[in-house]
Amino acid sequence: MTLQGKVALVTGATRGCGRGIAVELGAAGATVYVTGRTTRESASPMRRTETIEETAELVDAEGGMGIPVRCDFTSVSDVDALRDRIAADHGHLDVLVDDVWGGDPFVEFGTPWWESDLDKGLGVVRNGLDTHLITLHRLLPLVVSRPGGLVVEVTDGDVEDYPGPVGIPYYLVKSGVRAIGRWLAAELAPHGATGLSVTPGFLRSEMMLEHFGVTEATWREGVKVDPNYILAESPRYIGRAIAALAADPDVSRFAGRTMASWTLMREYGFTDLDGTQPDWGRWFDAVVKPGIDPTTVDPTPYR
């Protein structure tokens, strides 16, 4: 699998899925524009320590070329400047991964909508949907400038009946992103490009590791908080899924679909960093959905 000579852009690449995706695209040989709001000089409202420069350095370390560019995707002028830079440098985009999110500080899980903070709810939608629309409006011309482009919308969940009390704004954003992926299939096909959506499973992002009080080296101890964490996957797992899609000459067969890290693992055979192949979809259907005590189930067949 190689992406040598390919130009990619990952939005929301500061941390989490975006970082994992950028690094794996780089590992496959791509030049990757690493974009987000947090730099070593300025922090975003997320108040996190990860930076786009760190992600770009990880891309370089894996053999790719990481180009950090600060961009607030709620700002049309910022996205215009990013577009102009890529156009001047390369004239096109081969891969656009739309992972921008930034809604975590505003989501009110388990709170009835009428009791929620309206401004926070609208902030979730602004950060999670408006940003994707702005990104696509300004950057798709670079993707369709020549045949073979790929656009991946990153969402949460591969079905519409999202489990748990996530609230209307969160549900609207994630289902909306899946809808964008479906729309992209028809919109891009006449230009020889492919659009789809991809979701991770139970993610070991930096924020989730902190939530569980563990590190990437000790993540299995998170089962003391939630036994389902035994099926957790690193952000590099979805990164490898998307890198495989980007290198697949027949990727158009997935156009408009919402794929998952685990369904793409079955298709392409990649592993996570520890050599396992976590299948959150099978685990969810067999254990979580029917309410079976996860401590009574051997996780080995699901990894």
C-alpha positions as CSV (number, residue, x, y, z in Angstrom):
1,M,0.0,0.0,0.0
2,T,1.5,3.3,-1.0
3,L,0.4,6.9,-1.3
4,Q,3.7,8.2,-2.6
5,G,3.1,11.4,-4.6
6,K,-0.4,11.9,-3.1
7,V,-1.5,15.1,-1.5
8,A,-3.8,14.8,1.5
9,L,-5.5,17.2,3.9
10,V,-6.9,16.2,7.3
11,T,-9.1,18.7,9.2
12,G,-9.1,18.4,12.9
13,A,-5.7,16.7,12.9
14,T,-4.6,18.1,16.2
15,R,-5.5,15.0,18.2
16,G,-7.7,11.9,18.3
17,C,-8.9,10.4,15.0
18,G,-7.5,13.3,13.0
19,R,-4.0,12.7,14.3
20,G,-4.2,9.0,13.8
21,I,-5.4,9.4,10.2
22,A,-2.8,12.0,9.3
23,V,0.0,9.8,10.7
24,E,-1.1,6.7,8.8
25,L,-1.5,8.7,5.5
26,G,2.0,9.8,6.1
27,A,3.2,6.3,6.8
28,A,1.9,5.3,3.4
29,G,4.0,8.1,1.8
30,A,1.5,11.0,1.4
31,T,2.2,14.7,1.9
32,V,-0.3,15.6,4.6
33,Y,-1.6,19.1,5.4
34,V,-2.2,18.8,9.1
35,T,-4.8,21.4,10.1
36,G,-6.5,22.5,13.3
37,R,-6.6,25.4,15.7
38,T,-4.1,24.5,18.4
39,T,-0.5,25.4,17.7
40,R,2.6,25.8,20.0
41,E,1.8,29.6,20.0
42,S,-2.0,29.6,20.4
43,A,-4.5,27.3,22.1
44,S,-8.1,26.6,21.0
45,P,-11.2,26.7,23.2
46,M,-10.6,22.9,23.6
47,R,-7.9,23.8,26.1
48,R,-5.8,20.8,25.2
49,T,-2.0,20.5,24.9
50,E,-1.8,18.6,21.6
51,T,-0.7,20.7,18.7
52,I,-0.7,20.5,14.9
53,E,3.1,20.8,14.9
54,E,3.3,17.6,17.0
55,T,1.1,15.8,14.6
56,A,3.1,17.0,11.6
57,E,6.3,15.7,13.3
58,L,4.7,12.3,13.8
59,V,3.8,12.3,10.1
60,D,7.4,13.0,9.2
61,A,8.7,10.3,11.6
62,E,6.6,7.7,9.8
63,G,8.1,8.6,6.4
64,G,5.5,11.1,5.1
65,M,5.7,14.9,4.9
66,G,3.6,16.8,7.4
67,I,2.7,20.4,6.8
68,P,1.0,22.1,9.8
69,V,-1.4,24.9,8.9
70,R,-3.5,26.6,11.6
71,C,-7.1,26.8,10.4
72,D,-10.3,27.6,12.1
73,F,-12.9,25.8,10.0
74,T,-15.7,28.1,11.2
75,S,-13.8,30.9,9.5
76,V,-14.4,31.1,5.7
77,S,-11.4,33.4,5.3
78,D,-9.1,30.8,7.1
79,V,-10.3,28.0,4.8
80,D,-9.9,30.3,1.8
81,A,-6.3,30.9,2.8
82,L,-5.7,27.2,3.3
83,R,-7.2,26.4,-0.1
84,D,-5.0,29.1,-1.8
85,R,-1.9,27.7,-0.2
86,I,-2.6,24.1,-1.3
87,A,-3.5,25.4,-4.8
88,A,-0.2,27.3,-5.0
89,D,1.8,24.4,-3.7
90,H,0.2,21.5,-5.6
91,G,-2.8,22.6,-7.6
92,H,-5.0,19.7,-6.4
93,L,-5.9,17.4,-3.5
94,D,-6.0,13.7,-3.8
95,V,-7.4,12.9,-0.4
96,L,-9.6,15.2,1.8
97,V,-10.5,13.8,5.3
98,D,-13.1,15.9,7.0
99,D,-12.6,15.2,10.7
100,V,-13.2,18.6,12.3
101,W,-15.3,18.4,15.5
102,G,-14.4,20.6,18.5
103,G,-17.8,20.0,20.1
104,D,-16.8,18.1,23.3
105,P,-16.8,21.1,25.7
106,F,-20.4,21.9,24.7
107,V,-22.1,18.5,24.6
108,E,-24.6,17.8,27.5
109,F,-25.0,14.1,27.6
110,G,-28.2,12.8,29.3
111,T,-29.9,16.2,29.5
112,P,-33.3,16.8,28.0
113,W,-33.0,19.2,25.1
114,W,-35.4,21.7,26.7
115,E,-33.3,21.8,29.8
116,S,-30.0,22.1,27.9
117,D,-28.0,25.3,27.3
118,L,-29.2,26.6,24.0
119,D,-25.9,28.3,23.1
120,K,-23.9,25.2,23.9
121,G,-26.2,23.1,21.7
122,L,-26.0,25.5,18.8
123,G,-22.2,25.5,19.3
124,V,-22.1,21.8,18.8
125,V,-23.9,22.1,15.5
126,R,-21.8,25.1,14.4
127,N,-18.5,23.2,15.2
128,G,-19.7,19.9,13.9
129,L,-21.7,20.6,10.8
130,D,-21.1,24.2,9.6
131,T,-17.4,23.4,9.6
132,H,-17.9,20.5,7.3
133,L,-20.0,22.4,4.9
134,I,-17.5,25.3,4.7
135,T,-14.6,22.9,4.2
136,L,-16.4,21.1,1.4
137,H,-17.6,24.2,-0.3
138,R,-14.1,25.7,-0.5
139,L,-11.9,22.6,-0.9
140,L,-13.9,20.3,-3.2
141,P,-12.7,22.2,-6.3
142,L,-9.2,21.0,-5.5
143,V,-10.4,17.4,-5.2
144,V,-12.4,17.3,-8.5
145,S,-9.8,19.1,-10.5
146,R,-8.7,15.7,-11.7
147,P,-10.1,12.2,-11.5
148,G,-9.4,9.8,-8.6
149,G,-10.0,12.1,-5.6
150,L,-11.3,10.7,-2.3
151,V,-13.3,12.5,0.3
152,V,-13.9,10.9,3.7
153,E,-16.3,12.3,6.3
154,V,-15.5,11.1,9.8
155,T,-18.6,10.5,12.0
156,D,-19.5,8.5,15.1
157,G,-21.5,5.4,14.6
158,D,-22.5,3.5,11.4
159,V,-26.2,3.3,12.0
160,E,-28.9,5.9,12.7
161,D,-30.2,4.5,15.9
162,Y,-27.3,5.8,17.9
163,P,-27.2,4.3,21.4
164,G,-27.2,6.3,24.6
165,P,-28.5,9.7,25.7
166,V,-26.2,11.8,23.4
167,G,-28.7,14.7,23.0
168,I,-30.2,16.2,19.9
169,P,-27.3,18.4,18.8
170,Y,-24.8,15.6,19.0
171,Y,-27.1,13.2,17.2
172,L,-27.9,15.8,14.5
173,V,-24.2,16.4,13.8
174,K,-23.2,12.7,13.5
175,S,-26.2,11.7,11.5
176,G,-25.7,14.8,9.4
177,V,-22.1,13.9,8.6
178,R,-23.3,10.5,7.5
179,A,-25.9,12.2,5.3
180,I,-23.1,14.4,3.8
181,G,-21.2,11.2,2.9
182,R,-24.2,9.9,1.1
183,W,-24.7,13.1,-0.8
184,L,-21.0,13.2,-1.8
185,A,-21.3,9.9,-3.6
186,A,-23.7,11.3,-6.2
187,E,-22.1,14.8,-6.3
188,L,-18.6,13.5,-6.9
189,A,-19.1,10.5,-9.1
190,P,-19.4,12.6,-12.4
191,H,-16.0,14.0,-11.6
192,G,-14.4,10.6,-11.1
193,A,-14.1,11.1,-7.3
194,T,-15.5,9.1,-4.4
195,G,-17.1,10.3,-1.2
196,L,-18.1,8.3,1.9
197,S,-18.2,8.3,5.7
198,V,-16.1,6.3,8.2
199,T,-16.5,5.8,11.9
200,P,-14.1,4.5,14.6
201,G,-15.2,2.2,17.3
202,F,-14.5,2.6,21.1
203,L,-11.7,5.1,20.7
204,R,-8.5,5.4,22.8
205,S,-8.1,9.1,22.0
206,E,-6.0,11.4,24.3
207,M,-9.2,12.7,26.0
208,M,-10.6,9.2,26.5
209,L,-7.3,7.9,28.0
210,E,-7.4,10.7,30.5
211,H,-11.1,10.0,31.2
212,F,-10.3,6.5,32.1
213,G,-7.2,7.5,34.0
214,V,-4.8,5.4,31.8
215,T,-2.1,5.9,29.2
216,E,-1.7,4.3,25.8
217,A,0.8,1.9,27.5
218,T,-1.7,1.0,30.3
219,W,-5.0,1.4,28.5
220,R,-6.2,-2.1,29.4
221,E,-6.6,-1.0,33.0
222,G,-9.5,1.1,31.7
223,V,-11.7,-2.1,32.0
224,K,-11.9,-1.3,35.7
225,V,-14.0,1.7,34.8
226,D,-15.8,0.1,31.8
227,P,-15.3,-3.6,30.9
228,N,-16.2,-2.8,27.3
229,Y,-12.9,-0.9,27.0
230,I,-11.2,-4.2,26.3
231,L,-12.4,-3.6,22.7
232,A,-11.0,-0.1,22.6
233,E,-8.9,0.9,19.5
234,S,-6.2,3.4,19.0
235,P,-6.7,6.4,16.6
236,R,-4.1,4.8,14.3
237,Y,-6.6,2.0,13.6
238,I,-9.1,4.2,11.8
239,G,-6.0,5.9,10.3
240,R,-5.0,2.6,8.7
241,A,-8.6,2.1,7.5
242,I,-8.6,5.4,5.7
243,A,-5.1,4.9,4.3
244,A,-6.2,1.6,2.9
245,L,-9.2,3.3,1.3
246,A,-7.0,6.0,-0.2
247,A,-4.7,3.4,-1.8
248,D,-7.5,1.2,-3.2
249,P,-8.0,1.8,-6.9
250,D,-11.5,0.3,-6.6
251,V,-12.6,2.5,-3.6
252,S,-15.6,3.8,-5.5
253,R,-17.4,0.6,-4.6
254,F,-17.9,2.1,-1.1
255,A,-19.3,5.4,-2.4
256,G,-22.0,6.9,-0.2
257,R,-21.7,4.2,2.5
258,T,-20.8,4.6,6.1
259,M,-18.0,2.2,6.7
260,A,-16.4,1.5,10.1
261,S,-12.8,0.7,11.3
262,W,-14.0,-2.9,11.9
263,T,-15.7,-3.4,8.6
264,L,-12.7,-2.0,6.7
265,M,-10.4,-4.2,8.8
266,R,-12.4,-7.2,7.5
267,E,-11.9,-5.9,4.0
268,Y,-8.2,-5.0,4.1
269,G,-6.8,-7.1,6.9
270,F,-4.9,-4.3,8.8
271,T,-4.2,-4.5,12.5
272,D,-4.1,-2.0,15.3
273,L,-0.8,-0.9,16.9
274,D,-0.7,-3.9,19.2
275,G,-1.3,-6.4,16.4
276,T,-4.9,-7.0,17.3
277,Q,-8.0,-6.5,15.1
278,P,-10.7,-5.1,17.4
279,D,-14.2,-5.6,16.0
280,W,-16.4,-3.2,18.0
281,G,-19.3,-3.9,15.7
282,R,-19.5,-7.6,16.5
283,W,-18.9,-6.9,20.2
284,F,-21.6,-4.3,20.3
285,D,-24.1,-6.6,18.6
286,A,-23.2,-9.6,20.7
287,V,-22.6,-8.1,24.1
288,V,-23.5,-4.4,24.5
289,K,-26.8,-4.3,22.7
290,P,-28.4,-7.3,24.4
291,G,-27.1,-6.1,27.8
292,I,-24.8,-9.0,28.5
293,D,-22.3,-8.5,31.3
294,P,-19.0,-7.9,29.4
295,T,-17.0,-9.5,32.2
296,T,-18.6,-12.8,31.5
297,V,-17.5,-12.8,27.8
298,D,-14.1,-13.9,26.4
299,P,-13.0,-10.9,24.3
300,T,-10.4,-12.9,22.3
301,P,-12.7,-13.8,19.3
302,Y,-13.6,-10.1,19.0
303,R,-9.9,-9.0,18.7
